[in-house]
Amino acid sequence: MTNTKSLKNLRKWILFFLGITILFVSFKFSQSIANANTPDRKEGKSIVKEVYTREVTNGSYQVQIPSNGILQAYRRVSLTSRVQGLMQTINPLFKVGQKYKAGQTLVKIDASDYSANVKAQRASLYNLITSVLPDLQLDFAEAYLQWSQFLKDFDIEKPTPPLPKMKENVRLFVSGRGIISSYYALQNLEQNLQYYTLKAPFDGVLVSANMTEGSLVRPGQQLGEFIAVDQYELKVSLPKSYIQKIKEGAKVTLNSIDSNQAYTGTVARINAKVNTQTQSVEVFIRVSNPELKEGVFLEASINATTFDEVFAIDRGLLNGEQELFVVKNNILEYKKVQAIHYTETLAYVKGLENGELIIAQPLIGAYSGMEVIPTVLAIEN
């Protein structure tokens, strides 16, 4: 019994020591495997980035302000009737595209009824002057000769000649007979008679015709539009911040989108009023070219203020403090500059010195004191 118990205890101790031995061997084996797979550690090396740089060359820059608009004739007349009557047929016909010389008849309205009334008033004035001639002969011999000559020049079919020069006593005499009031009433009728014929005020083209021959024309009715084709204007709206940079007489380059033609114009007028809704100002550009037509869409580049000693950079190179990176001894440093003018992609700045190196493109992760390897690109200023 005692021997059996002793054998059991011995067996337990043997198994215990055997388990510890197996655990120890397993631990050492796994440690050796782990140490065998551990790579050799290498000392870290700092990475120096290669960056593209540009050498600063300051120069002059003329601000080009882009805009666009529709071309309009500089001289334009809206033909409006002041009288009533039938529109007569004349040569050339009142048609769109018809060219006229200055003084040539554009529209003629039938004035037969009105003309008869004017002739009647002339005859009435003629009879009135004739009735006072005997009194003038007796009391004002000198004036009698003047009024006699006036009657000789008087033709009922023609416009009334001007009244003779009179002394004060003669004026009072003929005025008391109603001659002067009748004369000026007749002048008013003759003036209205001229409105039955519309003449071209300058050489040009009829661009709009709202009436045709034989139509009844009424007072205030618009007949058409007449323009001169020697000069045109382009109206553009620019932000009010640009107006201080533009002067009257500044050259403007105009480009036609469809024909790729370029024309040269000048700033003719600048409106003094700012549009309250858009905060823009109207600028009128004058241009003259026989190839141009009214209604053409043109793009304009206005030559504004010229800046000296400026350099063009990518807008992305500037931070909010108007600083950019320059390269000195292969180290990046911030430098403060002054932005003078912006375009869609560029900023024109002052404060850089000729020969300085700046980074050509925005660099991700750049910081002041960063070591770089500069590669100089050609300057495109």
VOGU-3710 file (C-alpha; in Angstrom, 3 decimals, decimal comma):
1> mtntkslknl> 0,000/0,000/0,000  2,766/2,376/0,934  4,804/1,503/-2,137  1,857/2,153/-4,428  1,335/5,625/-2,937  5,016/6,486/-3,345  4,956/5,486/-7,009  1,992/7,774/-7,673  3,729/10,760/-6,066  6,857/10,097/-8,072
11> rkwilfflgi> 4,852/9,973/-11,246  3,257/13,331/-10,483  6,623/14,994/-9,909  8,019/13,512/-13,106  5,035/14,834/-15,136  5,331/18,239/-13,442  9,003/18,654/-14,300  8,384/17,307/-17,805  5,652/19,959/-18,426  7,887/22,779/-17,197
21> tilfvsfkfs> 10,688/21,520/-19,418  8,395/21,448/-22,464  7,133/24,980/-21,729  10,675/26,292/-21,318  11,858/24,667/-24,536  8,816/26,029/-26,433  9,445/29,543/-25,117  13,094/29,473/-26,136  12,227/28,072/-29,553  9,618/30,749/-30,260
31> qsianantpd> 11,998/33,458/-29,057  14,729/32,245/-31,372  12,270/32,248/-34,297  11,156/35,804/-33,476  14,725/37,035/-33,223  15,606/35,373/-36,471  12,804/37,278/-38,387  13,494/40,737/-36,937  15,022/42,960/-39,702  18,108/44,965/-39,022
41> rkegksivke> 17,271/48,525/-38,018  18,633/51,304/-40,226  19,262/54,851/-39,218  16,594/57,306/-40,547  17,614/59,745/-43,300  15,956/63,150/-43,888  14,318/63,480/-47,378  15,170/66,665/-49,321  12,520/67,521/-51,910  13,338/68,854/-55,364
51> vytrevtngs> 11,247/71,917/-56,221  10,833/73,985/-59,353  11,734/77,627/-58,898  11,636/80,835/-60,924  14,062/83,689/-60,938  12,410/87,052/-60,328  12,638/89,636/-63,091  10,496/92,676/-62,309  8,965/94,649/-65,167  5,999/96,715/-66,330
61> yqvqipsngi> 2,507/95,325/-66,654  -0,526/96,950/-68,234  -3,811/95,853/-66,726  -6,137/94,232/-69,263  -9,769/94,334/-68,132  -11,912/91,798/-70,018  -15,569/92,405/-70,844  -18,084/91,907/-73,644  -21,183/93,443/-75,154  -23,356/94,047/-78,202
71> lqayrrvslt> -22,257/96,591/-80,794  -24,582/99,560/-81,365  -24,501/102,417/-83,875  -23,098/105,634/-82,401  -25,457/107,870/-84,422  -29,042/106,673/-84,433  -32,334/108,411/-85,271  -35,781/107,132/-84,389  -38,126/108,284/-87,166  -41,384/109,480/-85,585
81> srvqglmqti> -44,259/111,255/-87,306  -45,556/114,546/-85,890  -48,395/114,849/-88,405  -51,153/112,718/-89,905  -51,630/111,603/-93,492  -51,054/108,897/-96,061  -47,462/107,812/-96,634  -46,559/108,560/-100,257  -44,495/106,456/-102,621  -41,094/107,968/-103,392
91> nplfkvgqky> -37,827/106,727/-104,848  -36,115/104,897/-103,220  -38,777/102,948/-101,378  -38,886/102,993/-97,582  -37,287/99,554/-97,068  -34,911/98,038/-94,524  -31,300/98,142/-95,691  -31,872/101,117/-98,014  -28,971/103,568/-97,989  -29,517/107,340/-97,969
101> kagqtlvkid> -27,302/110,384/-98,318  -27,541/113,337/-95,951  -30,508/115,532/-96,920  -32,173/112,833/-99,020  -35,918/112,328/-98,432  -36,710/109,329/-96,246  -40,479/109,677/-95,823  -43,057/111,903/-97,484  -46,581/112,185/-96,100  -49,459/113,550/-98,149
111> asdysanvka> -49,906/117,208/-97,094  -52,346/118,430/-99,749  -55,058/119,431/-97,279  -52,650/121,088/-94,897  -50,769/122,795/-97,724  -54,037/124,304/-99,013  -54,687/125,727/-95,554  -51,220/127,287/-95,460  -51,756/128,903/-98,854  -55,053/130,317/-97,658
121> qraslynlit> -53,317/131,860/-94,660  -50,647/133,351/-96,946  -53,318/134,901/-99,102  -55,005/136,310/-96,014  -51,751/137,918/-94,855  -51,122/139,266/-98,348  -54,551/140,907/-98,416  -54,049/142,350/-94,930  -50,741/144,000/-95,873  -52,241/145,314/-99,105
131> svlpdlqldf> -55,050/146,994/-97,155  -52,628/149,076/-95,029  -50,369/150,222/-97,885  -52,368/153,454/-98,549  -52,032/154,477/-94,887  -48,325/153,678/-94,937  -47,890/155,808/-98,076  -49,477/158,803/-96,340  -47,902/158,518/-92,886  -44,699/156,491/-93,377
141> aeaylqwsqf> -43,266/157,061/-96,829  -40,016/155,183/-96,109  -41,851/152,192/-94,651  -44,215/152,187/-97,630  -41,316/151,397/-99,976  -40,158/148,519/-97,731  -43,604/146,948/-97,522  -44,179/147,387/-101,236  -40,993/145,437/-101,897  -42,144/142,803/-99,369
151> lkdfdiekpt> -45,346/142,265/-101,374  -43,366/141,946/-104,597  -41,273/139,152/-103,021  -44,351/137,505/-101,551  -45,371/134,312/-103,403  -48,323/132,329/-102,119  -46,796/129,113/-103,460  -43,532/129,665/-101,572  -42,563/130,174/-97,904  -43,273/133,640/-96,574
161> pplpkmkenv> -40,267/135,999/-96,716  -39,059/137,631/-93,484  -40,684/140,878/-92,387  -38,884/144,111/-93,283  -36,977/145,964/-90,585  -39,209/148,557/-88,968  -38,914/151,525/-86,679  -40,873/151,466/-83,450  -43,695/153,729/-84,670  -44,173/151,646/-87,817
171> rlfvsgrgii> -44,128/148,423/-85,779  -46,858/149,755/-83,544  -48,908/150,743/-86,557  -48,736/147,387/-88,397  -49,134/145,492/-85,150  -52,367/147,321/-84,458  -53,627/146,115/-87,825  -52,925/142,457/-86,838  -50,170/141,970/-89,421  -47,434/140,783/-87,062
181> ssyyalqnle> -49,661/138,264/-85,242  -50,916/136,923/-88,580  -47,354/136,639/-89,836  -46,141/134,522/-86,913  -49,274/132,376/-86,999  -48,426/131,673/-90,637  -44,808/130,897/-89,646  -46,114/128,251/-87,257  -48,184/126,655/-90,016  -45,240/126,653/-92,410
191> qnlqyytlka> -43,042/125,056/-89,755  -45,556/122,255/-89,310  -45,697/121,816/-93,075  -42,029/120,745/-93,000  -42,912/117,782/-90,776  -44,692/116,106/-93,705  -41,259/115,376/-95,193  -38,517/113,562/-93,256  -34,962/113,888/-94,556  -31,837/111,945/-93,675
201> pfdgvlvsan> -29,760/113,904/-91,135  -26,566/112,108/-92,199  -25,335/109,351/-94,502  -26,680/106,054/-93,273  -28,892/103,002/-93,613  -32,510/102,340/-92,702  -32,383/99,432/-90,239  -36,039/99,310/-89,273  -39,218/100,139/-91,221  -42,583/99,918/-89,472
211> mtegslvrpg> -44,673/101,479/-92,247  -45,148/100,968/-95,955  -46,250/103,281/-98,748  -49,979/103,970/-98,648  -50,320/103,421/-94,899  -52,102/105,968/-92,751  -49,578/107,685/-90,519  -50,714/109,196/-87,214  -48,970/111,715/-84,948  -46,487/110,066/-82,606
221> qqlgefiavd> -46,250/106,887/-84,676  -42,779/105,415/-85,024  -41,882/104,892/-88,666  -38,481/103,221/-88,330  -34,853/103,645/-87,305  -31,984/105,177/-89,228  -28,302/104,747/-88,315  -24,887/105,851/-89,528  -22,523/103,008/-90,364  -19,232/104,847/-89,957
231> qyelkvslpk> -18,983/104,654/-86,153  -20,164/102,173/-83,541  -20,184/101,933/-79,767  -19,821/98,964/-77,449  -21,386/99,350/-74,014  -19,817/97,221/-71,304  -20,463/97,090/-67,561  -17,390/96,927/-65,337  -17,031/96,610/-61,554  -16,680/100,030/-59,971
241> syiqkikega> -13,292/99,024/-58,536  -11,894/98,944/-62,103  -13,083/102,421/-63,083  -10,216/104,227/-61,352  -7,809/102,280/-63,539  -9,479/103,360/-66,809  -9,197/106,720/-68,546  -11,049/108,135/-71,524  -9,029/107,588/-74,689  -7,576/104,281/-73,486
251> kvtlnsidsn> -7,016/101,736/-76,248  -9,267/98,704/-76,398  -8,794/95,451/-78,293  -12,075/94,046/-79,618  -12,418/90,462/-80,788  -15,236/88,819/-82,709  -15,949/85,287/-81,558  -17,369/83,955/-84,818  -14,861/85,459/-87,263  -11,754/85,692/-85,035
261> qaytgtvari> -11,266/89,254/-86,280  -9,592/91,842/-84,050  -10,419/95,557/-84,022  -9,042/98,542/-82,132  -11,287/100,983/-80,288  -11,012/103,686/-77,643  -12,844/104,434/-74,407  -15,168/107,292/-75,391  -17,291/107,815/-72,267  -17,522/106,569/-68,691
271> nakvntqtqs> -20,832/106,866/-66,910  -20,762/108,792/-63,633  -23,516/106,618/-62,115  -23,014/103,267/-60,402  -25,684/100,621/-60,895  -27,073/100,071/-57,397  -27,979/96,432/-58,052  -24,776/95,210/-59,719  -22,341/97,851/-58,396  -21,021/98,263/-61,926
281> vevfirvsnp> -20,389/101,261/-64,169  -21,178/101,571/-67,861  -18,202/102,206/-70,165  -18,695/103,091/-73,840  -16,080/102,031/-76,384  -15,959/103,753/-79,785  -14,842/101,776/-82,830  -14,927/102,375/-86,564  -14,490/99,685/-89,201  -16,369/99,021/-92,471
291> elkegvflea> -16,538/95,298/-91,653  -18,534/95,829/-88,455  -22,315/95,585/-88,213  -24,728/96,605/-85,513  -25,665/93,769/-83,190  -22,311/91,942/-83,382  -21,184/90,368/-80,092  -17,633/91,467/-79,247  -15,191/90,727/-76,462  -13,200/93,703/-75,221
301> sinattfdev> -9,833/93,915/-73,466  -9,438/97,409/-72,072  -5,936/98,786/-71,481  -6,051/100,209/-67,965  -3,369/101,395/-65,524  0,254/100,366/-66,074  2,183/99,082/-63,041  5,989/99,235/-62,872  8,378/96,924/-61,014  5,903/94,070/-60,635
311> faidrgllng> 6,210/90,309/-61,080  3,535/87,784/-62,058  3,097/84,701/-59,867  0,561/81,902/-59,486  -2,252/83,083/-57,194  -1,933/79,861/-55,198  1,569/80,829/-54,031  0,216/83,623/-51,822  -1,149/82,871/-48,380  -3,702/84,926/-46,473
321> eqelfvvknn> -0,972/87,227/-45,159  0,236/87,970/-48,703  3,411/85,974/-48,138  5,173/83,513/-50,402  8,149/81,181/-50,216  11,559/82,275/-51,497  14,578/80,002/-51,689  17,760/81,159/-49,954  20,714/78,796/-49,645  18,397/75,883/-50,485
331> ileykkvqai> 16,116/76,794/-47,553  12,505/77,968/-47,851  11,705/81,314/-46,220  8,529/83,386/-46,099  8,634/86,829/-47,672  5,989/89,565/-47,438  4,859/91,075/-50,769  2,157/93,482/-51,977  -0,434/92,181/-54,440  -1,197/94,961/-56,957
341> hytetlayvk> -3,580/93,243/-59,375  -5,257/89,868/-59,782  -6,345/87,952/-62,866  -8,121/84,583/-62,943  -4,868/82,669/-62,413  -2,122/85,219/-61,694  -1,261/87,808/-59,081  0,994/90,765/-59,875  3,068/91,611/-56,823  5,596/94,150/-55,632
351> glengeliia> 8,331/93,596/-53,078  10,431/90,923/-54,772  14,001/91,675/-55,777  15,469/90,851/-59,161  17,364/87,570/-59,070  15,480/86,095/-56,121  14,235/82,525/-56,425  10,620/81,709/-55,653  8,879/78,357/-55,884  7,068/77,993/-59,198
361> qpligaysgm> 4,171/75,877/-57,932  2,386/75,464/-54,586  4,241/72,871/-52,499  2,251/70,577/-50,194  3,663/70,429/-46,667  6,084/73,301/-47,219  7,240/75,221/-44,155  9,704/77,943/-43,345  13,178/76,431/-42,851  12,502/73,420/-45,084
371> eviptvlaie> 15,534/72,237/-47,063  14,943/71,835/-50,804  16,837/71,253/-54,018  15,890/74,120/-56,404  15,498/73,610/-60,153  15,168/76,915/-62,026  12,477/77,200/-64,716  12,236/79,829/-67,447  10,342/82,964/-66,396  6,997/83,624/-68,105
381> n> 6,192/87,146/-67,009
//
